[in-house]
Amino acid sequence: MTEPRSKENHTIFLLTVGLLAWLIPGAGHLMIKENKRAIIISVTIILTFCAGLYVGSIGIINPSGAKPWYVAQIMNSPIVAALGYLAKTGDYSVFGKPNEIGQIYTSIAGLLNLLCIVNAVYLAHLCKIEAAGDSKCP
Amino acid sequence: MSITDALVMATFTIPEKIGTDPQSMLWLLPLVAAIAVVYKATKLPEIKAANFLKEAVILSGSIVVFMFVTALILYAIARLVIE
């Protein structure tokens, strides 16, 4: 049986889960020992994001010219900001259908990761409620 | 930088050639599969391979059918407006 966490510790725990889930897709679920979910989420989101980059090149990450897309893309991971900087400094211009498909893929991957971040934090919050029972949470 | 590294880098720095033909709509299918898989991974109370696959396939199919029906309706409306 696990000891119930204090309110402050629980808030820090939820923030850590959320931050980890943003840093690496699936890591938030891994932290709350939802290993199967973590693997599925991680593989699917990373593959979708890489498929977008493959189709459109890193030029599709455009922090200044395509801000709404960039907001969705950065939900994947902070690494996107580094890719955005790299794309800004080099000549990786992309137009037409590859740009469109690449942006849709990477942005949808980001929004799916946002869904997973919220889900991981929610499941982590449920851990506190179930803490008195036979919870599998850390 | 080795040849392999250069090839991997080139893969992500040069865009693919994709036309504006109807076949380009097939790029929708992997995205639908990804959405269904991640959604079901967050929603199912317990992940079991067979059940998970079944649920994800049903959701993917539902999305594709719904989009197809929507496209047909929009096409019919467009025809009515034009004629």
Backbone of each chain as ProteinMPNN parsed JSONL, in Angstrom:
{"seq_chain_A": "MTEPRSKENHTIFLLTVGLLAWLIPGAGHLMIKENKRAIIISVTIILTFCAGLYVGSIGIINPSGAKPWYVAQIMNSPIVAALGYLAKTGDYSVFGKPNEIGQIYTSIAGLLNLLCIVNAVYLAHLCKIEAAGDSKCP", "coords_chain_A": {"N_chain_A": [[0.839, -1.201, 0.0], [0.58, 2.229, -0.88], [1.831, 5.358, 0.445], [-0.291, 8.172, 0.854], [0.243, 11.131, -1.063], [1.296, 14.507, -0.123], [-0.517, 17.637, -0.648], [1.081, 19.551, -1.952], [3.231, 18.024, -2.897], [1.814, 16.386, -4.606], [0.944, 18.176, -6.565], [3.408, 18.933, -7.654], [4.172, 16.467, -8.625], [2.197, 16.062, -10.615], [2.849, 18.169, -12.348], [5.408, 17.375, -13.111], [4.844, 15.005, -14.47], [3.337, 16.034, -16.616], [5.241, 17.717, -17.819], [7.256, 15.893, -18.523], [5.804, 14.331, -20.319], [5.541, 16.136, -22.349], [8.204, 16.667, -23.037], [9.223, 14.179, -24.025], [7.298, 12.306, -26.129], [4.975, 10.103, -24.677], [6.438, 9.632, -22.378], [5.288, 10.594, -20.052], [3.204, 8.803, -19.503], [4.756, 6.601, -19.098], [5.971, 7.24, -16.711], [3.898, 6.998, -14.903], [3.635, 4.357, -14.905], [2.186, 3.199, -16.975], [2.918, 1.356, -19.118], [2.35, 0.027, -21.629], [0.579, 1.785, -22.921], [2.301, 3.968, -23.052], [4.326, 3.11, -24.839], [2.852, 2.69, -27.213], [1.828, 5.279, -27.689], [4.201, 6.801, -27.86], [5.614, 5.635, -30.072], [3.707, 5.979, -32.161], [3.249, 8.8, -32.248], [5.843, 9.838, -32.674], [6.482, 8.614, -35.112], [4.478, 9.708, -36.792], [5.165, 12.416, -36.681], [7.77, 12.317, -37.78], [7.122, 11.362, -40.318], [5.806, 13.564, -41.369], [7.943, 15.398, -41.411], [9.592, 14.08, -43.212], [8.093, 14.18, -45.581], [7.755, 16.965, -46.018], [10.181, 18.194, -45.371], [12.454, 19.926, -43.042], [11.761, 22.482, -43.386], [9.069, 22.948, -43.087], [8.643, 23.638, -40.516], [8.063, 26.584, -39.334], [8.57, 29.221, -37.518], [8.025, 31.976, -37.781], [6.639, 32.518, -40.203], [4.489, 30.759, -40.294], [2.793, 30.742, -37.921], [0.383, 29.722, -36.485], [0.473, 26.977, -37.194], [2.931, 26.337, -36.139], [2.525, 26.61, -33.413], [0.923, 24.378, -32.882], [2.735, 22.409, -33.712], [4.826, 22.62, -31.866], [3.853, 21.392, -29.647], [4.632, 18.809, -29.797], [7.245, 18.415, -28.791], [9.948, 20.134, -27.057], [12.084, 20.041, -28.759], [11.276, 20.72, -31.258], [11.426, 23.482, -31.33], [14.17, 23.894, -31.58], [14.542, 22.721, -34.081], [13.023, 24.498, -35.564], [14.563, 26.781, -35.318], [16.83, 25.951, -36.655], [15.754, 25.572, -39.204], [15.135, 28.173, -39.803], [17.585, 29.442, -40.0], [18.828, 28.181, -42.132], [18.478, 27.429, -45.714], [15.646, 26.195, -46.389], [13.313, 26.195, -47.956], [9.936, 25.357, -48.685], [7.134, 24.501, -50.654], [3.65, 24.312, -51.732], [1.95, 21.144, -52.153], [3.652, 19.248, -50.664], [4.42, 20.886, -48.503], [1.944, 21.446, -47.369], [0.952, 18.862, -46.644], [3.012, 17.996, -44.961], [2.905, 19.931, -42.902], [0.344, 19.428, -41.903], [0.606, 16.774, -40.956], [2.69, 17.026, -38.967], [1.542, 18.9, -37.266], [-0.835, 17.657, -36.449], [0.301, 15.513, -35.109], [1.423, 16.905, -32.98], [-0.888, 17.925, -31.725], [-2.08, 15.538, -30.995], [-0.215, 14.711, -29.145], [-0.65, 16.639, -27.219], [-3.168, 15.859, -26.332], [-2.375, 13.465, -25.16], [-0.692, 14.403, -23.137], [-2.526, 15.715, -21.457], [-4.091, 13.494, -20.822], [-2.202, 11.878, -19.477], [-1.634, 13.466, -17.225], [-4.157, 13.513, -16.074], [-4.551, 10.777, -15.5], [-2.471, 10.508, -13.686], [-3.407, 12.136, -11.67], [-5.601, 10.682, -10.891], [-4.296, 8.677, -9.587], [-3.814, 9.624, -7.016], [-6.305, 9.562, -5.889], [-6.786, 6.876, -5.936], [-4.807, 6.051, -4.323], [-5.002, 4.961, -1.763], [-5.843, 2.406, -2.204], [-5.002, -0.528, -4.159], [-3.165, 0.767, -5.952], [-1.254, 1.114, -8.998], [0.401, 3.168, -9.37], [3.391, 5.309, -9.035]], "CA_chain_A": [[0.0, 0.0, 0.0], [1.402, 3.434, -0.98], [1.469, 6.488, 1.291], [-0.849, 9.276, 0.069], [1.129, 12.292, -1.165], [0.735, 15.774, 0.33], [-1.086, 18.412, -1.76], [2.186, 20.193, -2.69], [3.945, 16.962, -3.616], [0.951, 15.898, -5.676], [0.988, 19.187, -7.64], [4.733, 18.801, -8.305], [4.119, 15.199, -9.368], [1.39, 16.286, -11.83], [3.633, 19.032, -13.239], [6.513, 16.556, -13.645], [4.26, 14.094, -15.47], [2.988, 16.848, -17.778], [6.486, 18.186, -18.459], [7.898, 14.72, -19.147], [4.982, 13.93, -21.469], [5.831, 17.103, -23.419], [9.61, 16.501, -23.452], [9.304, 12.975, -24.857], [5.953, 11.715, -26.212], [4.818, 8.8, -24.025], [7.207, 9.546, -21.123], [4.374, 10.849, -18.935], [2.527, 7.532, -19.21], [5.8, 5.692, -18.583], [6.215, 7.62, -15.318], [2.819, 6.473, -14.056], [3.695, 2.902, -15.122], [1.254, 2.746, -18.029], [3.961, 1.077, -20.112], [1.81, -0.299, -22.959], [0.092, 3.057, -23.49], [3.474, 4.807, -23.331], [4.999, 2.629, -26.058], [1.967, 2.956, -28.366], [1.78, 6.735, -27.902], [5.523, 7.256, -28.277], [5.906, 5.172, -31.445], [2.775, 6.577, -33.128], [3.454, 10.252, -32.395], [7.162, 10.092, -33.29], [6.385, 8.208, -36.53], [3.657, 10.699, -37.511], [5.963, 13.642, -36.794], [8.86, 12.063, -38.733], [6.518, 11.257, -41.652], [5.592, 14.957, -41.787], [9.253, 15.985, -41.741], [10.074, 13.386, -44.413], [7.342, 14.67, -46.738], [7.912, 18.396, -46.278], [11.498, 18.655, -44.903], [12.338, 20.725, -41.808], [11.244, 23.796, -43.79], [7.656, 23.102, -42.691], [8.602, 24.251, -39.177], [8.322, 27.984, -39.643], [8.056, 29.976, -36.371], [7.574, 33.34, -38.091], [5.708, 32.576, -41.337], [3.321, 29.877, -40.121], [2.684, 30.689, -36.454], [-0.618, 28.786, -35.944], [0.969, 25.607, -37.363], [4.073, 26.18, -35.234], [1.982, 26.424, -32.055], [0.524, 22.964, -32.791], [3.927, 21.569, -33.874], [5.689, 22.65, -30.673], [3.27, 20.487, -28.648], [5.326, 17.518, -29.913], [8.421, 18.392, -27.92], [10.722, 21.379, -27.215], [13.068, 19.847, -29.846], [10.717, 21.405, -32.435], [11.939, 24.86, -31.318], [15.52, 23.816, -32.141], [14.371, 22.471, -35.524], [12.534, 25.754, -36.121], [15.723, 27.689, -35.395], [17.678, 25.393, -37.729], [15.075, 25.837, -40.48], [15.162, 29.619, -40.018], [18.944, 29.864, -40.359], [19.214, 27.599, -43.417], [17.549, 27.637, -46.826], [14.847, 24.973, -46.521], [11.981, 26.621, -48.377], [9.07, 24.296, -49.21], [5.851, 25.061, -51.076], [2.665, 23.419, -52.345], [1.394, 19.96, -51.481], [4.518, 18.714, -49.596], [4.33, 21.799, -47.359], [0.612, 21.266, -46.79], [0.866, 17.539, -45.994], [3.99, 17.994, -43.861], [2.387, 20.737, -41.788], [-0.812, 18.731, -41.314], [1.113, 15.619, -40.199], [3.423, 17.429, -37.757], [0.63, 19.598, -36.348], [-1.738, 16.656, -35.854], [1.125, 14.783, -34.126], [1.519, 17.791, -31.816], [-2.183, 17.979, -31.027], [-2.269, 14.215, -30.37], [0.625, 14.688, -27.943], [-1.337, 17.469, -26.216], [-4.197, 14.968, -25.784], [-1.684, 12.488, -24.298], [-0.214, 15.119, -21.944], [-3.708, 15.9, -20.599], [-4.479, 12.159, -20.343], [-1.199, 11.417, -18.496], [-1.835, 14.246, -15.991], [-5.429, 13.051, -15.502], [-4.309, 9.452, -14.901], [-1.613, 10.725, -12.513], [-4.281, 12.691, -10.633], [-6.418, 9.56, -10.398], [-3.437, 7.885, -8.698], [-3.974, 10.107, -5.646], [-7.616, 9.102, -5.418], [-6.693, 5.421, -5.754], [-3.572, 5.769, -3.571], [-5.278, 4.137, -0.593], [-6.067, 1.02, -2.652], [-3.844, -1.223, -4.741], [-2.778, 1.546, -7.13], [0.048, 0.752, -9.555], [1.133, 4.408, -9.592], [4.562, 5.413, -8.169]], "C_chain_A": [[0.879, 1.258, 0.0], [0.881, 4.53, -0.07], [0.836, 7.581, 0.44], [0.093, 10.488, 0.086], [0.463, 13.526, -0.582], [0.268, 16.562, -0.893], [0.02, 19.016, -2.629], [2.928, 19.157, -3.525], [3.134, 16.456, -4.807], [0.967, 16.865, -6.858], [2.304, 19.081, -8.398], [4.76, 17.534, -9.159], [3.354, 15.372, -10.686], [2.152, 17.131, -12.841], [4.771, 18.242, -13.896], [6.0, 15.625, -14.738], [3.953, 14.859, -16.759], [4.214, 17.284, -18.558], [7.196, 17.044, -19.184], [7.154, 14.292, -20.408], [5.22, 14.869, -22.651], [7.249, 16.912, -23.959], [9.772, 15.322, -24.403], [7.896, 12.378, -24.934], [5.909, 10.312, -25.581], [5.514, 8.699, -22.673], [6.327, 9.787, -19.9], [3.66, 9.577, -18.517], [3.51, 6.528, -18.62], [6.032, 5.964, -17.087], [5.126, 7.084, -14.395], [2.616, 4.965, -14.311], [2.606, 2.368, -16.053], [2.126, 2.419, -19.243], [3.423, 0.819, -21.526], [1.331, 0.968, -23.661], [1.279, 3.917, -23.909], [4.146, 4.408, -24.644], [4.164, 2.969, -27.293], [1.984, 4.447, -28.713], [3.109, 7.234, -28.475], [5.801, 6.902, -29.739], [5.008, 5.896, -32.458], [3.054, 8.06, -33.337], [4.794, 10.55, -33.077], [7.13, 9.723, -34.777], [5.6, 9.233, -37.351], [4.45, 11.984, -37.729], [7.076, 13.471, -37.836], [8.319, 11.943, -40.163], [6.273, 12.655, -42.218], [6.882, 15.625, -42.21], [9.813, 15.378, -43.02], [9.404, 13.953, -45.667], [7.704, 16.131, -47.056], [9.276, 18.98, -45.966], [11.334, 19.555, -43.673], [11.858, 22.15, -42.103], [9.8, 24.03, -43.388], [7.522, 23.679, -41.28], [9.046, 25.705, -39.345], [7.745, 28.879, -38.541], [7.527, 31.359, -36.721], [6.508, 33.389, -39.192], [4.456, 31.742, -41.175], [3.083, 29.637, -38.631], [1.626, 29.698, -35.943], [-0.177, 27.325, -36.07], [2.078, 25.334, -36.349], [3.605, 25.927, -33.797], [1.581, 24.957, -31.856], [1.752, 22.057, -32.861], [4.754, 21.496, -32.595], [5.119, 21.803, -29.532], [3.938, 19.109, -28.694], [6.43, 17.382, -28.876], [9.152, 19.73, -28.063], [11.777, 21.279, -28.329], [12.61, 20.582, -31.109], [11.24, 22.848, -32.508], [13.347, 24.892, -31.924], [15.466, 23.588, -33.649], [13.904, 23.743, -36.238], [13.668, 26.75, -36.308], [16.635, 27.266, -36.544], [17.081, 25.719, -39.101], [15.143, 27.318, -40.84], [16.535, 30.072, -40.528], [19.384, 29.316, -41.722], [18.206, 27.903, -44.508], [16.782, 26.34, -47.076], [13.427, 25.315, -46.97], [11.213, 25.457, -49.01], [7.691, 24.882, -49.505], [4.904, 23.952, -51.526], [2.258, 22.244, -51.48], [2.329, 19.382, -50.399], [4.469, 19.571, -48.337], [3.028, 21.57, -46.6], [0.538, 19.958, -45.993], [1.818, 17.468, -44.797], [3.484, 18.758, -42.657], [1.21, 20.041, -41.112], [-0.324, 17.567, -40.442], [1.779, 16.055, -38.88], [2.501, 18.124, -36.744], [-0.337, 18.629, -35.682], [-0.967, 15.838, -34.809], [1.244, 15.603, -32.842], [0.231, 17.832, -31.019], [-2.499, 16.643, -30.35], [-1.428, 14.13, -29.097], [0.01, 15.539, -26.837], [-2.43, 16.64, -25.526], [-3.552, 13.988, -24.787], [-1.146, 13.139, -23.03], [-1.371, 15.261, -20.953], [-4.114, 14.555, -19.995], [-3.516, 11.655, -19.272], [-1.387, 12.14, -17.164], [-3.116, 13.783, -15.296], [-5.249, 11.687, -14.813], [-3.444, 9.57, -13.649], [-2.432, 11.281, -11.351], [-5.151, 11.588, -10.031], [-5.621, 8.701, -9.422], [-3.633, 8.291, -7.241], [-5.271, 9.567, -5.048], [-7.543, 7.6, -5.095], [-5.549, 5.032, -4.827], [-3.809, 4.844, -2.362], [-5.455, 2.666, -0.964], [-4.816, 0.4, -3.215], [-3.419, -0.524, -6.046], [-1.419, 1.096, -7.649], [0.896, 1.995, -9.832], [2.33, 4.499, -8.645], [4.257, 6.23, -6.916]], "O_chain_A": [[1.819, 1.35, 0.789], [-0.321, 4.642, 0.17], [1.377, 7.902, -0.618], [0.665, 10.823, 1.123], [-0.764, 13.614, -0.536], [0.6, 16.218, -2.027], [-0.063, 19.009, -3.857], [3.216, 19.378, -4.702], [3.679, 16.142, -5.865], [1.0, 16.439, -8.013], [2.326, 19.132, -9.628], [5.296, 17.527, -10.267], [3.792, 14.899, -11.735], [2.116, 16.858, -14.041], [5.059, 18.417, -15.08], [6.624, 15.472, -15.788], [4.267, 14.395, -17.855], [4.237, 17.233, -19.787], [7.673, 17.205, -20.307], [7.76, 13.941, -21.42], [5.118, 14.461, -23.807], [7.479, 16.981, -25.166], [10.387, 15.451, -25.461], [7.348, 11.982, -23.905], [6.717, 9.447, -25.921], [5.224, 7.789, -21.897], [6.592, 9.242, -18.828], [3.522, 9.296, -17.326], [3.157, 5.716, -17.765], [6.26, 5.042, -16.304], [5.394, 6.754, -13.239], [1.579, 4.392, -13.98], [2.167, 1.225, -15.924], [2.08, 3.111, -20.261], [3.971, 1.328, -22.503], [1.632, 1.199, -24.833], [1.271, 4.521, -24.982], [4.491, 5.263, -25.459], [4.686, 3.469, -28.29], [2.134, 4.825, -29.875], [3.136, 7.99, -29.446], [6.175, 7.761, -30.537], [5.488, 6.37, -33.488], [3.093, 8.53, -34.474], [4.871, 11.413, -33.951], [7.689, 10.441, -35.606], [5.997, 9.585, -38.462], [4.418, 12.57, -38.811], [7.302, 14.351, -38.666], [8.977, 12.371, -41.111], [6.505, 12.901, -43.402], [6.934, 16.325, -43.222], [10.435, 16.074, -43.822], [10.061, 14.179, -46.683], [7.93, 16.484, -48.213], [9.52, 20.15, -46.262], [10.214, 19.908, -43.304], [11.585, 22.925, -41.186], [9.344, 25.173, -43.349], [6.453, 24.145, -40.886], [10.232, 26.006, -39.478], [6.576, 29.261, -38.603], [6.657, 31.871, -36.017], [5.584, 34.2, -39.128], [3.457, 31.991, -41.851], [3.157, 28.51, -38.142], [1.927, 28.903, -35.053], [-0.419, 26.523, -35.168], [2.157, 24.248, -35.774], [4.204, 25.14, -33.064], [1.856, 24.365, -30.812], [1.816, 21.05, -32.157], [5.316, 20.45, -32.271], [5.819, 21.526, -28.559], [3.827, 18.331, -27.746], [6.534, 16.372, -28.179], [8.998, 20.4, -29.084], [12.299, 22.295, -28.789], [13.428, 21.011, -31.923], [11.47, 23.377, -33.595], [13.679, 25.8, -32.686], [16.237, 24.179, -34.404], [14.324, 24.033, -37.358], [13.734, 27.464, -37.308], [17.14, 28.096, -37.299], [17.795, 26.091, -40.033], [15.201, 27.681, -42.014], [16.635, 30.963, -41.372], [20.22, 29.924, -42.391], [17.195, 28.56, -44.26], [17.206, 25.497, -47.867], [12.456, 24.788, -46.429], [11.776, 24.672, -49.774], [7.149, 25.656, -48.716], [5.308, 22.8, -51.682], [2.224, 22.329, -50.252], [1.854, 19.052, -49.312], [4.475, 19.042, -47.226], [3.004, 21.507, -45.371], [0.122, 19.942, -44.835], [1.461, 16.938, -43.744], [3.613, 18.298, -41.522], [1.094, 20.064, -39.887], [-0.793, 17.397, -39.316], [1.469, 15.521, -37.816], [2.654, 17.963, -35.534], [-0.629, 18.756, -34.493], [-1.507, 15.508, -33.754], [1.174, 15.053, -31.743], [0.248, 17.779, -29.789], [-3.103, 16.608, -29.278], [-1.859, 13.556, -28.097], [0.127, 15.208, -25.657], [-2.6, 16.704, -24.309], [-4.103, 13.718, -23.72], [-1.137, 12.517, -21.968], [-1.224, 14.968, -19.766], [-4.441, 14.473, -18.811], [-3.944, 11.074, -18.275], [-1.312, 11.522, -16.102], [-3.155, 13.673, -14.071], [-5.726, 11.473, -13.699], [-3.64, 8.842, -12.676], [-2.187, 10.945, -10.192], [-5.404, 11.564, -8.826], [-6.194, 8.07, -8.534], [-3.626, 7.449, -6.342], [-5.331, 9.176, -3.882], [-8.142, 7.122, -4.132], [-5.329, 3.85, -4.564], [-2.941, 4.055, -1.989], [-5.24, 1.783, -0.133], [-3.703, 0.743, -2.815], [-3.33, -1.154, -7.1], [-0.535, 0.741, -6.87], [1.962, 1.907, -10.441], [2.331, 3.87, -7.586], [5.134, 6.419, -6.073]]}, "seq_chain_B": "MSITDALVMATFTIPEKIGTDPQSMLWLLPLVAAIAVVYKATKLPEIKAANFLKEAVILSGSIVVFMFVTALILYAIARLVIE", "coords_chain_B": {"N_chain_B": [[31.204, 13.644, -41.653], [29.393, 10.702, -42.283], [28.38, 8.745, -45.222], [25.917, 7.551, -44.788], [24.848, 9.149, -42.703], [24.664, 11.571, -44.071], [22.781, 10.91, -46.004], [20.54, 10.386, -44.421], [20.161, 12.928, -43.295], [19.643, 14.357, -45.639], [17.209, 13.277, -46.351], [15.457, 14.548, -44.635], [15.731, 17.183, -45.262], [15.13, 17.821, -47.821], [12.199, 18.355, -49.612], [9.59, 15.977, -50.468], [8.367, 14.926, -53.715], [5.19, 15.654, -54.449], [2.257, 15.38, -56.179], [-0.727, 17.223, -57.275], [-2.747, 15.488, -57.729], [-5.676, 13.236, -57.559], [-4.766, 10.959, -56.194], [-3.105, 11.876, -54.203], [-4.685, 12.283, -52.067], [-4.623, 9.984, -50.652], [-2.727, 10.215, -48.724], [-4.062, 10.799, -46.493], [-4.823, 8.479, -45.195], [-2.703, 7.134, -43.511], [-2.559, 9.09, -41.537], [-5.106, 9.128, -40.411], [-5.089, 6.578, -39.297], [-3.086, 6.917, -37.362], [-4.282, 8.837, -35.693], [-6.503, 7.374, -34.762], [-5.228, 5.262, -33.397], [-3.744, 6.578, -31.323], [-5.832, 7.91, -29.997], [-7.406, 5.756, -29.105], [-5.543, 4.559, -27.452], [-5.51, 6.301, -25.337], [-8.089, 6.177, -24.412], [-9.072, 3.528, -23.931], [-9.826, 1.379, -21.178], [-8.189, -0.787, -20.518], [-5.302, -2.113, -22.078], [-5.291, -4.443, -24.484], [-3.914, -6.496, -26.922], [-5.519, -7.673, -29.145], [-8.138, -6.612, -28.742], [-7.525, -3.9, -28.709], [-6.492, -3.446, -31.294], [-8.77, -4.078, -32.807], [-10.593, -2.08, -31.971], [-9.194, 0.23, -32.799], [-9.09, -0.143, -35.58], [-11.829, -0.11, -36.196], [-12.466, 2.541, -35.475], [-10.79, 3.968, -37.259], [-11.897, 3.149, -39.712], [-14.497, 4.198, -39.399], [-13.974, 6.953, -39.396], [-12.936, 7.321, -41.993], [-15.134, 6.497, -43.576], [-17.069, 8.384, -42.765], [-15.84, 10.755, -43.668], [-15.857, 10.245, -46.394], [-18.591, 10.145, -46.958], [-19.249, 12.789, -46.269], [-17.761, 14.117, -48.241], [-19.13, 13.249, -50.527], [-21.665, 14.413, -50.104], [-20.975, 17.15, -50.134], [-20.043, 17.302, -52.744], [-22.395, 16.758, -54.154], [-23.925, 18.993, -53.401], [-22.357, 21.004, -54.545], [-22.638, 20.367, -57.253], [-25.395, 20.836, -57.566], [-25.512, 23.58, -57.124], [-23.937, 24.594, -59.192], [-25.278, 23.729, -61.534]], "CA_chain_B": [[29.865, 13.038, -41.73], [29.408, 9.536, -43.166], [27.386, 8.767, -46.305], [24.618, 7.219, -44.188], [24.368, 10.354, -41.999], [24.305, 12.563, -45.093], [21.527, 10.461, -46.636], [19.457, 10.595, -43.444], [19.961, 14.388, -43.238], [19.038, 14.78, -46.909], [15.81, 12.83, -46.317], [14.641, 15.496, -43.874], [15.987, 18.574, -45.655], [14.611, 18.025, -49.182], [10.808, 17.88, -49.643], [9.201, 14.954, -51.448], [7.569, 15.461, -54.84], [3.808, 15.157, -54.364], [1.417, 16.124, -57.12], [-2.05, 17.625, -56.774], [-3.708, 14.534, -58.29], [-6.544, 12.633, -56.53], [-4.03, 9.96, -55.386], [-2.451, 12.522, -53.052], [-5.621, 12.198, -50.941], [-4.319, 8.757, -49.904], [-1.895, 10.592, -47.568], [-4.995, 10.906, -45.371], [-5.009, 7.194, -44.5], [-1.825, 6.923, -42.351], [-2.875, 10.072, -40.492], [-6.321, 8.63, -39.752], [-4.663, 5.435, -38.469], [-2.348, 7.461, -36.199], [-5.262, 9.477, -34.794], [-7.301, 6.319, -34.131], [-4.377, 4.5, -32.463], [-3.451, 7.383, -30.128], [-7.09, 8.159, -29.278], [-7.801, 4.526, -28.396], [-4.553, 4.319, -26.389], [-5.845, 7.114, -24.166], [-9.461, 5.951, -23.963], [-9.396, 2.163, -23.475], [-9.437, 1.183, -19.777], [-7.088, -1.758, -20.458], [-4.77, -2.335, -23.427], [-5.038, -5.833, -24.867], [-3.582, -6.406, -28.354], [-6.618, -7.963, -30.069], [-9.203, -5.632, -28.546], [-7.007, -2.585, -29.078], [-6.445, -3.4, -32.764], [-10.148, -4.055, -33.302], [-11.149, -0.743, -31.705], [-8.495, 1.22, -33.634], [-9.52, -0.352, -36.972], [-13.221, 0.362, -36.296], [-12.451, 4.009, -35.454], [-10.202, 4.424, -38.534], [-12.913, 2.921, -40.74], [-15.597, 5.152, -39.196], [-13.526, 8.292, -39.822], [-12.83, 7.324, -43.458], [-16.497, 6.436, -44.131], [-17.702, 9.672, -42.494], [-15.251, 11.745, -44.577], [-16.307, 9.912, -47.745], [-19.996, 10.583, -47.046], [-19.206, 14.259, -46.281], [-17.287, 14.528, -49.577], [-20.226, 13.008, -51.473], [-22.698, 15.437, -49.878], [-20.437, 18.427, -50.62], [-19.994, 17.194, -54.211], [-23.787, 16.887, -54.627], [-24.318, 20.403, -53.224], [-21.623, 21.785, -55.556], [-23.288, 20.105, -58.56], [-26.689, 21.521, -57.564], [-25.273, 25.026, -57.206], [-23.373, 24.903, -60.519], [-26.25, 23.481, -62.63]], "C_chain_B": [[29.895, 11.863, -42.724], [28.308, 9.644, -44.231], [25.989, 8.489, -45.742], [24.012, 8.439, -43.495], [23.88, 11.403, -42.994], [22.981, 12.206, -45.759], [20.337, 10.697, -45.713], [19.126, 12.081, -43.352], [19.223, 14.884, -44.483], [17.555, 14.419, -46.951], [14.913, 13.868, -45.659], [14.906, 16.959, -44.244], [15.508, 18.875, -47.085], [13.175, 17.505, -49.236], [10.557, 16.829, -50.723], [8.423, 15.617, -52.587], [6.172, 14.838, -54.768], [2.941, 16.02, -55.269], [0.093, 16.526, -56.498], [-3.142, 16.72, -57.357], [-4.565, 13.902, -57.181], [-5.816, 11.61, -55.64], [-3.375, 10.582, -54.148], [-3.368, 12.517, -51.828], [-5.348, 10.961, -50.081], [-3.384, 9.027, -48.713], [-2.745, 10.732, -46.316], [-4.987, 9.626, -44.517], [-4.033, 6.952, -43.331], [-2.137, 7.87, -41.196], [-4.11, 9.639, -39.697], [-5.962, 7.466, -38.816], [-3.957, 5.932, -37.206], [-3.314, 8.079, -35.194], [-6.048, 8.407, -34.034], [-6.483, 5.566, -33.072], [-4.13, 5.296, -31.174], [-4.721, 7.623, -29.315], [-7.492, 6.925, -28.465], [-6.822, 4.197, -27.273], [-4.87, 5.134, -25.145], [-7.211, 6.743, -23.586], [-9.753, 4.554, -23.409], [-8.958, 1.97, -22.019], [-8.276, 0.202, -19.624], [-6.618, -2.059, -21.887], [-4.489, -3.826, -23.621], [-4.961, -5.862, -26.387], [-4.796, -6.568, -29.278], [-7.717, -6.91, -29.983], [-8.775, -4.238, -29.011], [-7.0, -2.416, -30.602], [-7.842, -3.273, -33.357], [-10.751, -2.656, -33.157], [-10.526, 0.306, -32.62], [-8.927, 1.101, -35.1], [-10.942, 0.163, -37.174], [-13.26, 1.893, -36.352], [-11.887, 4.568, -36.769], [-11.238, 4.317, -39.648], [-14.046, 3.927, -40.637], [-15.206, 6.533, -39.705], [-13.503, 8.366, -41.35], [-14.22, 7.342, -44.091], [-17.189, 7.795, -43.963], [-17.166, 10.745, -43.446], [-15.711, 11.521, -46.012], [-17.742, 10.402, -47.957], [-20.057, 12.114, -47.113], [-18.791, 14.768, -47.659], [-18.394, 14.362, -50.613], [-21.306, 14.081, -51.352], [-22.237, 16.788, -50.432], [-20.399, 18.445, -52.15], [-21.396, 17.396, -54.795], [-24.261, 18.337, -54.521], [-23.647, 21.267, -54.3], [-22.26, 21.62, -56.933], [-24.611, 20.853, -58.679], [-26.52, 23.027, -57.756], [-24.82, 25.409, -58.608], [-24.436, 24.778, -61.606], [-27.487, 24.38, -62.548]], "O_chain_B": [[30.359, 12.007, -43.855], [27.431, 10.505, -44.157], [25.006, 9.102, -46.159], [22.83, 8.737, -43.664], [22.841, 12.034, -42.801], [22.163, 13.08, -46.044], [19.274, 11.143, -46.145], [17.954, 12.458, -43.334], [18.312, 15.708, -44.402], [16.744, 15.156, -47.512], [13.764, 14.055, -46.058], [14.367, 17.868, -43.612], [15.484, 20.031, -47.508], [12.941, 16.334, -48.938], [11.229, 16.804, -51.755], [7.894, 16.719, -52.439], [6.004, 13.641, -54.998], [2.903, 17.243, -55.131], [-0.182, 16.212, -55.34], [-4.302, 17.12, -57.468], [-4.23, 14.013, -56.001], [-6.19, 11.41, -54.485], [-3.121, 9.89, -53.163], [-2.915, 12.717, -50.701], [-5.78, 10.888, -48.93], [-3.257, 8.197, -47.813], [-2.218, 10.78, -45.204], [-5.124, 9.678, -43.295], [-4.488, 6.595, -42.244], [-1.999, 7.507, -40.028], [-4.152, 9.768, -38.473], [-6.462, 7.38, -37.695], [-4.204, 5.425, -36.111], [-3.182, 7.871, -33.988], [-6.241, 8.51, -32.823], [-6.984, 5.27, -31.987], [-4.285, 4.769, -30.073], [-4.695, 7.55, -28.087], [-7.868, 7.03, -27.298], [-7.214, 3.624, -26.256], [-4.545, 4.726, -24.03], [-7.464, 6.968, -22.403], [-10.587, 4.407, -22.516], [-7.845, 2.352, -21.657], [-7.467, 0.339, -18.706], [-7.435, -2.237, -22.791], [-3.582, -4.392, -23.01], [-5.832, -5.32, -27.067], [-5.067, -5.694, -30.102], [-8.173, -6.383, -30.997], [-9.551, -3.501, -29.62], [-7.437, -1.394, -31.131], [-8.079, -2.484, -34.272], [-11.341, -2.12, -34.095], [-11.225, 1.166, -33.155], [-9.11, 2.109, -35.782], [-11.239, 0.793, -38.188], [-13.982, 2.474, -37.161], [-12.431, 5.52, -37.327], [-11.438, 5.252, -40.424], [-14.51, 4.453, -41.649], [-15.998, 7.207, -40.364], [-13.982, 9.336, -41.938], [-14.469, 8.103, -45.026], [-17.817, 8.298, -44.895], [-17.934, 11.551, -43.971], [-15.928, 12.475, -46.758], [-18.067, 10.992, -48.988], [-20.814, 12.675, -47.905], [-19.376, 15.714, -48.186], [-18.581, 15.223, -51.473], [-21.801, 14.596, -52.355], [-22.995, 17.484, -51.106], [-20.683, 19.466, -52.775], [-21.573, 18.101, -55.788], [-24.914, 18.851, -55.428], [-24.279, 22.143, -54.889], [-22.407, 22.584, -57.684], [-24.926, 21.426, -59.721], [-27.298, 23.662, -58.467], [-25.26, 26.421, -59.154], [-24.501, 25.617, -62.505], [-28.377, 24.284, -63.392]]}, "name": "protein", "num_of_chains": 2, "seq": "MTEPRSKENHTIFLLTVGLLAWLIPGAGHLMIKENKRAIIISVTIILTFCAGLYVGSIGIINPSGAKPWYVAQIMNSPIVAALGYLAKTGDYSVFGKPNEIGQIYTSIAGLLNLLCIVNAVYLAHLCKIEAAGDSKCPMSITDALVMATFTIPEKIGTDPQSMLWLLPLVAAIAVVYKATKLPEIKAANFLKEAVILSGSIVVFMFVTALILYAIARLVIE"}
